[in-house]
Amino acid sequence: MTESEFLERFDAHIVRMDGALSGIEGELRLNREMQADLRAFTSDLTRRNEIVLGEMASNLAELNDQARAHTQALLSVLDWLN
C-alpha cells in the first residue's frame, strides 16, 4: 500500500467517523430534550397528585367528622330511649 492510498483510506475513515459523530450528537441532543420533557411531565404529575391527595385527605377528615357526629347523634338517641 502506498502512502497516498493509505492517506486516501484514512481520509475516508475520518469522513465516516465525522458522519457517525454527527449522528451521535443528534441522538444526544434528542435524549437531552426527552429528559427535559420527562422532568416537566414528572413535575406536573407530582403537582397534580399532591393536589388530589390533599383533597382526598380533606374529604377523609370531613367524612371522619361526619361519622363522629352521626355516632354521637345515635348515642344520644339511644341514651334518650333508655
N, C-alpha and C positions, 0 to 999 in steps of 0.2 A: 504494500500500500504506500503510495507516495504521500508526501506531506500535504499536497493540495487536496488529495482525496480524503485524507484524514480531517483536514480543516473543513472541507465541504460537509462531511458526515457529522462532524462536531457542531457546525453551524445549524444543520438541520435538526440535530438533537436539541440544541438551545431553543430553536423556534418552537419545537413540540413542547418543551418544558414551559416556555412562556405561555403557550396556549393552555396548558394544564393548570398553571398557576392562576391564570385569569379565571378559569372555571372554579377553582378552589376559592378564590377571593369572592366571587359572586355567591357561592354557596355559604361562605362565612357571613357575608352581608345579609343574605336571606335568613340565616339562622339567628343573627342578632335582632332582626326585625320581628321574627316569630317569637323570640324570647320577650321582647318588649310588649308585643301583643298579649302574650300569655300572662305577663306580670300585670298588665292593665285589666285583663279579664279576671284574674285571680283576686285582684284588689277589689274590683266591682262586686264579684261574687261574695267575697268576705263581708263587704259593707252591707250587702243585701241580707245575708244570713244574720248578721248582727241585729239588723232592724227587725227581721222576722222573729228571731229568738227573744228579743226584748219585748215584742208584742205578745208572744206566747207566754212569757214569764208574767207579764202584766195580767193577761187573761186568766192564767192559773191562779194568781193571787186573788183576783176578783172572784173566781169560782170558789176558791177556798173560803173567802169571806162569806159568800152566799151560803155555802154548805154549813158554816158555823151558825149563821143566822137562822137557817131552816132547822138545824138541830136544836138551837135554843128555843125556837118557837114550838117545836114538837115537845120538848121537855116541859115547857110552860103549860101546854095543853094537858100533858099527862099529869103534871102536878095539880092542875085545876080539877081534873077528873078524880083525883084521889080525894 
